Amino acid sequence: MPEQTIKDVKKEIFLIMHKAQEMLELTEDGFTKSKLASLDQAEDLANEIHVREDALTATLAKLAASNTEARTILGVPAQIEKIATAIRRIIDNSRTRIKEGQLFSDRAIMETGKLFTKSKEVLKKAGETAVTGAKAAVETVIADSNTIERMTSEYATAHEDRLASGECIPKSSSTYLCLLYAFEDMAAHVKDATSKMATK
């Protein structure tokens, strides 16, 4: 019975991670098309993730005393909620950009697009590791998350250079940097969640 319960828990982790992926897809739609409705839908998913995280953590806490695997993955649902919180920051900054009519340079739009694409891929792979537990898959997610962190750092440095040379508007600059740091934090939480999922 405990094995089946853990299997069910892992399936639920996969489903919640998939919700985070959907949340990011809606956020991207809202960001690229200036659609507040998509951002609202993404916000709804964040609330759903929060509720499911609480329930899943409670289930794992009950199992953890007698099941080592449950104990190992006990913190995973909270990490997924942190992923959703990081995406929420992307939502908030996207709203600010839309409502204030902030303009991003073509380069900033391109860089943000690359981060959305890479992050969606990583979330998809992270969800799959919840089911498979394959060490190689976990290592791939961690490597890809490290890539996202490097990208955000490089983009932030390049952006600061553009800001210093007068190519960027300071008001938009702050929003853009906040977006970058949210992607960076999301990647860190994906790593933390996924590193606990390796079973073979």
Secondary structure, 3 states (H helix, E strand, C coil): CHHHHHHHHHHHHHHHHHHHHHHHHHHHHHHHHCCHHHHHHHHHHHHHHHHHHHHHHHHHHHHHCCCHHHHHCCCHHHHHHHHHHHHHHHHHHHHHHHHCCCCCCHHHHHHHHHHHHHHHHHHHHHHHHHHHCCHHHHHHHHHHHHHHHHHHHHHHHHHHHHHHCCCCCHHHHHHHHHHHHHHHHHHHHHHHHHHCCCCC
